[in-house]
Structure formats: C-alpha cells, structure tokens
Amino acid sequence: MRKIFFTLVWGVIFTLNFVLPVLAEGTEEATHHLPATWMVLPFVILLVMIATGPLFFGHFWHHHYGKVSGGLGLLTVVYYLLILNDFYTLLHCLSEYVSFLGLLTPLFIASGGILIRIHKKATPILNSVILIIGAFIANLMATTGASMLLIRPFMQINKGRLKPYHIIFFIFIVSNIGGVLTPVGDPPLFLGFLKGVPFFWTATHLWHFWLIGVGITILVFFILDSRNKQESLTQNTSGKIEIIGGKNILFILGVVISIFMDPDIIKEGAFHNFLVMIKDTFHIFGLREILFFAIAFVAYKSSNKEALKENEFNFDPILEVAYLFIGIFLTMQPALALIAEFAKANKETLTVTTFFWSTGTLSSVLDNAPTYLSFLTAAMGKLGFEFPVTQEMVAEVSGSIFYYLEAISVGAVFFGAMTYIGNAPNFMVKAIAEQHGVEMPAFVQYIFKYSIPILLPIFFVIWLIFFRTVT
C-alpha cells in the first residue's frame, strides 16, 4: 500500500509539472463554455454509489470503489477535452486535487506516528474535554491533523463503552466545526486567505460562531454520553498521559510552515524572488506541494515503530480518500461551473441568508473549498466588483460588509460535518474507526440519524441569531 500510494503521488506530481505544461504549450486558454446540465449526472451517480455501496453491495464496493470513482471522473475528462475543448479546467482541477491531497497526507502520516496514551477511565467530562482540546488544536494543525492525532486515544480510553455516536461527535467537532478560527483550520478558509482575507480575520470575526457551534454540540454530546452507563475497560488508571513519537510534531509544524510557501503570501524580498523562480519552474504548483509530500515520506520513514504499530497505522484511510476524491474533484466541475453561473446571473436576489444556506448545503455534498470560492466570487459580483476576484476586493468585503464573508465561511466549514464526504477528515476518521471494530452508520443513516436532527437545529440557531435580519 505504501509503495502504491507514493508511486501514485509522485506520478501525478510529475505529470502536472512536466507532461501537462508541455501539452498546454501553444494552446490558447479556453473560453470556458458552460457544460450541459446532464453532465452533473456522473457526480450524482458517484454520490449515490458512495451512499448506497457500503450498505447494499458492500463486497463489490469495497473492492472496486476506486474504479467506479476513476471511471466516472474519466467520463468528465473526456467531455471537457472532446466536447468543450477545455484543457485548463482539468489542469487546475488536478492541481487543486494534488494540493488537497498534499496537505492531508503529511498530517495523516505524521500524526499516525504519534502515540498518546491517556491512563484514565473515560467519563462524559473527560470525553468532552478531549473534544474541546481537539476543537482548539484543529486551528493550529488543521482539522485533519487534529483528527488523526486524537481519534485513536479517544477510542482507546472509551474501550468497552465506545459507540458510533462517539465517532460521529468527534467528526462534528474536531474534524469540522472546531477549525473555523484560522485559515490553517480548514481548506476553504485557506483559499480565502490566499485571495486576500487577512490571516486573523477568521479569529476576530468568527470566534462567536465557534463558541456557539462547539458549545452546543459539546453540550448535546455530554448529555448523550452521560446516559452511557457502560464502564471503560481501561486497565491503567494512574492518570498519566504518555506521548510516544513526539518528534513528529515537528513534521506537523513543518506542514503548517510549508502552507505559506507561496509568492502570493510572501510578497517581497529575496525569499519572494526564490518562490517566484520555483513557481515559474513548476508551472502548476511549486515548492509547497513538493514539501508536503517530502515531509510525508520522511515522517513515515522516521516515525517511531512502536507508535505506528500500536496505532495500527496503514495507508488504507488516505488511499480511500485519494481514490474517492479524485472522482469527486473531477465530476463536480460541471456542478461548480453551473452554480457559479447561476449565482452570477442571480446576484441581485442573493441575500446573506441565501449565501449561508446555499454554501452550507452544497458544502455538504461538494468539496467545501471550491464551493466557498464559488460563492465568494458571487458575493463579489453582488457588491459591484469586476471579475476575477482580487485580494483588494476580498479585503474590502471582509472589512466593510463582513457578514457576507461570515455567512460563506461558517456555511462552508460547519456544514462539512453534514455528510461523510463534506470534508476529507470525515472519511479518514470513519475508516480508522471501522478498522478498530466500530460499526459506523452508513451514509444515509449518518445524515438522517445524526447530522440532520443534531446539527441542523444548531445551524438554525446560528442563522436566527446572526443572519436572519441581514439582507
């Protein structure tokens, strides 16, 4: 699995950096004709397969989900190349996919080499404290890093009383809602940062959403966990907390630092010039993504073997994400194009309420990063700015009419918890839990048993308090 994964990754990087740019030479940039509405079907089919496959044809799905995802993605590729003659949409889609996978991979591997042993019996209070800590550190090491770091010790201390709801609320809080305070926390906020949203804007404007979202969800979890009368089977209750493989925290820090390796962020000086040179050499993306995968490789090779073994670390969760999300990224391109065009054509009728619920709903089933960017672009158009979006435009929106950006940001991050595919860590946490014998709910059951009855009322309260009266 390790060899398959790294071969796949470096093959895609080589293709993006050397093969595709050569093919693109002398090709005029496409005028981006809108795809036909029926081209949304591959995306819908993939979503239906993800929802029903594990439940109704589990054996087939388990062995062939990569082929299904890749095949549907290939249909979209053929359509864009042969019908629309649009090479650049696919080019940017693949580069975004590699950046997406590049951020997840080192965080997944580095955190897998850190073993945290909490020698305490699980209680509703202790579980709630762990979830709150996870919600904090999600903003420092991304929701992916925090999820991978804490999910195993969280399950371990609850051994004997571990239920699916423990994992579900972990996904709600640590893998999604908790990461709304910094651009590092969640990919859509990072995109906003690259587009000009000040780094500390999220903390100063979204902290009250974090408090309400995390606070109410933790309260519901505490009430539910208090009804679980089963005793934890943890034998060592000395109260000590052990950390093995702590050096991997340096790799996680390296990932966070690498995020800023972009000339659009570091705007002047010799280092800016160096980054520009790298970006010009690697035409689609530069130093940042190369560093991501290099850190992942070194982290795996140097990780503490005891930590890897006790964490039962393997590449299955990240491979599942890689295979499924290449199909999701490709097949969602027609849907995103149609959404962006609709938002642009109907910008005068779009209110803050519309932005909140539309961004949120679509972030539940589309990748929340491009969904965020689509509605951010629509907001710029509504406010009278010319396209394409520039950093100055976003800075003005975030400064003067900030409630549009609040609605889009909160909708994208919070609603990522509504489905397994709303945010990549959701799938990874689910896969790890299932490896440890937890019978996780299927896609549809997750939505109707947990996310709709628990999260939607919380999101409604947030809308009622902050967005209902804003036009």
N, C-alpha and C positions, 0 to 999 in steps of 0.2 A: 504493500500500500504506500509506504514512504517513497519508494522509487517511482511508482506510478504518479504520485502527486507531484513530486518535484520535476519529473520529466515533463508532465503536462504544463506546469507553471512556466518553466524556462522555455519550453517550446512556444507558448503563447507570447512570452516577452520577446523572443527572437523574431517571431512573425510580425509583431506590432512595430518593433523598432527598425527592422531591416527589410522584410519582404513587402509589407503593405505600403510603406512610403515609396519604394521603388515602383510598385504598380500604380501608385497615385500620381507619379510624375507626369506632367503634361496633361493631366485630366483637370478640366475645369470643375470648380465646385458646383455641386448640383443646386438647382433652384428649389429643391425640397418640395416637390409636388405632394399634396396630401394623399395618403394611402386610402384605398377603398375601405368602406366601413366593414365589409366582410372579413378584412384582414385582421380584425380583432379576434376572430374565431380561434386561431391557434393558441392565443393567450387564454381564452376562456376554456378551451379544451384542457390545457395544461393545468389550470386551476381546479377544474372538475376532477382530473386524474389525481392530483395531489390530495384532494379532499376525500375521494372515494377509494383510491387504490389500496391503502393500508387496511381499509375496512372490508371491502368486498372481494378483492383479488390480491391479497397480501403477498402470496408467493411470487406471482408474476411481477408485481410492483417492486418488491424488494430486489429482484434480480435484474430488472430492466428499466428502472426509473430513469437512469442516465440516458438510455437510448431513446426513451419517449421524449425527454426534455430536449436532447440534442436534435432529434428528428423534427420536432415542431419548430425549434429555433432555426433549423436549416431551411424550412419552408419560408420563413420570414426573410432569411438571407437571399434566397433565390428570387423572391418577389421584389425586394429592394434593388437587386442588381439587374434583373432582366426586365422588369416592368417599369420601375421608377427611375432606373439608371442612377440610383442614389448610392454612391460609394461611401460618402463622408458620414452619413448617419450611422452606418455599420462600423466605420472606423472609430468614431467617437464612442459608440456603444461598447465596443470591445475594450477600448482604453479605460472607460469608466468601470467596466467589469473587473479588469485587472487591478485597478486602483482599489476597488471594493474588496476583492479577494486578498490583495496585498496587505490591507490594513487588518483584516480578520486573522490571517494566517499566523503572523508572529505573535499576536496576542494570545491566540489559541495554544500555540506550541509553548511559548514562554510560561504561561500560567499553568499549563499541564505539567511542567517541571517543578512547580512549587507545591509542596505538600503541607497543608495546615491541619494540625491535629488539635482539636478542642476537647480537652478531657473534662467534659461536663455533660450532665444529662440534659437533654432538650426539654425546654419548657416554653410555653407561649411567649413569655417575656424575652428569653434568650433568642428564640427564633426571630422575634420582632426586631430585636437589637441588631442581629446579623443582617436582616433585610434593610434596615436603616443605614447601617455602615455600607452595605453594597450600593445603596442609592447615592451615598456621598462619593464613594471612590469611582463610581461609574463616570463621574465628571472629570476624573484625573487620568483614568486609563481606559476610557470608553466602556460602553455597556458590554461589549464583547469581552474585554479583559476582566472586568469585574465579575461577569457571569462565570467565566471559565475558572477564575481564582476561587470563588466561593461556593460553587454548586456542589462540589464533592464533599467538603467539610460540612456543608449544610445537610446533605443527605446522611452523612456518617453519624452525626450526633442524633439524628432522628431515626436511626436504625431501630426497627421494631414498631415504630409508630408512623413511619413515613407513608404518606398518602399522596395521590395525584394533586390534591389542592396545594400541598407544599410547593411542588414544582411550578404549578400554574401561577401562584402569587409571586414566586421568585421571578418568573418571566415578566409578570406585570411590573414589578417594582425595580428589580436590578437590571433586567435586560431592556427596559424601555423607559418608563416614566422617570426614573431616577436620573437619567442622563441629559436632562434639559437645561442644565446650568452653564455648560461651557460648550464651545464648538468641538472640543475633543470628545464630548459625551456621545454624540450621535451623528451619523453621516450627513443628514440634511442640514444640521447647524454648521457643520464644517463647510459645506457648499456655500452657505450664506456668508460665512467668514471670508471665503475666497472671493465672493462677489462684493465685499466691502463692508459687511456688517462688523462693527467694532468687536474685538475679542470679548470684552467684558459687558457687552450689551445684553447677552443672554442672562448673565447673573443678576444684573441690575433691573432687568425688566421681567424676568420670568421666575424669580425666586418665590413669589407668592403662589404661582401655579404649581411649583414644585411642592411647596408646603401643603397645599390643599390636596393635590393628587396623591402624593406619597402618604400624607397623614390619614386621609380617609381610607385608602386601600390597606394601610397597616392596621387600622382600627378594625376593619372587616376581617382581616386575617386573624388578628388576635382573638376576636370573638369566636371565629370558627375553630381555631386551634385550641382554645380553652375547652371546647366540647370533646376534644380527642382525649379520652381517658387512658389510652394505652401508654404503657411505660416505655421509655427508651431503653434499649438493650446495651447501651454503652457501659463497658465494664470499668474503665479507669475514670474516676470522678474526682481526681485530685485538684481540678480547677486550673491546671496548667494549659498553656497554649504553646504548641511547638510549631516552628516553621522550618521545614527542610527544603533546601534548594532556593534559599532566599536570594541568592545571587541573580536569579532570573528576573528579579525586579529591575535590575539594571537593563535587561533587554527590553522590558516593557517601557522603561524610561527612554530608551533609545528609539522605540517606535514613536512615542509622543514627540520627541525632538525631530524625528525624520518628517513628521507631518508638515513641519514648517519649512522644509527644504524646497522652496518654490520661489522663483524670482518675483512673482506677483505679491509675495508676502514680505520678503526681504528686498526692499526697493532700491537700495543704493549701496555703494561700497564695492570692495574687491570681491567679497563673497557673492554679492548680487551678480557681478560680471561672470564669476565662475559658474553660477547656476544657469545663467543665460546660455553660456557655452555648452553646458551639459544638455540643456533643453533643446538647443539647436542641433546637437549631435543625435540625441534620441528624440526623434521628431514628435512622437505621440505623447510620451511622458518621459520624465527624466530621472534624476537621482533618487527621488523619494521612493518610487516603487521598487527600484533596484535594491535600495537599502532595506525596505520591508522584507523582501524575500531572502536577502543575505542574512538579516537578523534571525529570521525564522530558521534558516539552515544551521547557523552557528548555535542558536539556542537549543535546537534538538540534539545536535552532536555533543554539546557540553552539559546538558541537563543532568541533574542528579538521578542516577538509575533507580535508587530506592523510591524516590518521589514518583517517577514515571510508572514504576511497577505498581505501587500502592494506589496510585490514581487510575490504574488500568488504562493508561493513555494509549490511544491508537489514532489513526488518521481517518477513521470512518466518519465521524461527525463533520469534519471540514471537507471531506470528499463529497459527502451528501450535499452540503451547501454548494460546493463548486459545481457539481453536475446539475442540480436543480436550478441554480440561479443563472447559469449561462442561458438556459432556456427561457427563464423569466425575463432576463435583461433583453434578449433578442425579441421575443414575442410581444413584449409590452411596448415596443417602439411605435407601432401604429396607434395603439391606445393613447399613448402620451401625446403624439402629434395631433390627434383629433381633439383631445382635451384642451391642449394649448390653443388650438384654433378656435374652439368654442368659447373659451374664456376670453380670448382677444375680441371675438365678434360680439360678445355679450357683456363687455366690461362695465358698461353703464348700469347694468342691473345687478352686478355682483356687490353684495354688502359684506361687512365683516363677518356676519353670521354665515353667509354663503361660503366665504373663504374657510372658516373654521370647520364646518361640517363637510364640505366638499374635499378639502385637503385631508381631513381625517378619514373619511370613508374610503377614499381612493388609496390612502397610505396603508389601509388595512390589507389590501389585496395587490397593490402595485408596490414596487420598491419606493420607500418613502423619500429617498433623496431626490430622484428626478421629479417626483410628484411635487415636492416642496419647491423645486426650481421652476416648474411649470406655473404654479400659482403665484410665485413671487414675480415672475415675468408678467402675468396677468395683472397683478396689483400695480406694477409699474405703468402698464398701459392705462389702467383706470385713472391713475393720478396724473396722466398727461405727459409721461416721459416717452421719448423715442426708443425704439428697439435698435440694437440689442441692449440688454441691461448692462450698466456700468457701475463701478464701485461708488461713484458720486451719487447716482440715482438711489442706490440702496441706502447709502449713508443718510440722504435726506429723508427717505421714508422712515428709517429706523430712528431718526431724531425727532421729526415733527409729527408724523402721522403713524406713530409706532404701533397702534392697535392692529393694523393690517398685518404687520410682521409678527406680532404676538399671536394672532389667530392662526396664521400659517405655520409658525414654529411649533406651537403647542399641538395643533392638529396633527402635524406630521410625526412628532415624537410620541405623543401619548397614544394615538390610535395604532401605532405599530404593534401594540400589545393585543390587538383585537383578533389576530389570526397567527398561526404558526409562521406564515410567510410574510407577515408585516415587517419583521426585522430579522436579520440573519441570526443573531444570538438565540432567538426563539427556537429555531430548528436545532441548533447545536445543543442547547440545554435539554431539549426533548430527547435527542439521540443519546446523550450521556445518561439521562435518567433511565431510558429503556435498557441500556447496557447493564445497568445496575438492578434490573428486575422490576422497575416501576411500570405498571400498566397505564401508560398515558392515554388520555382520551383521544379519539380520532379527530380529524379536522373539524367536522361539523359539530361533534359533541363539545369540543373545546369552545366553539363560538356560542352555542345555544345554552350550554350548561354553566359556563363560566364568564366569558367576556361580555356577552350582552346583558345578563342580569346583574353583574357586578360592576363592570366598567362604564357601561352607558349611563347609568344614573349619576355616576361621579362626573362624567364629562358634561352631562346636562346641567349639573350644579355649577360647574365652571363656566359654561356658556351663560347660565342665568345671571351669575354674579358679574361677569366681566364683559360679555359681548352682546347681550340681548338688546340693550338700548343704544348700541353704537351702530351708525348707518354707514 
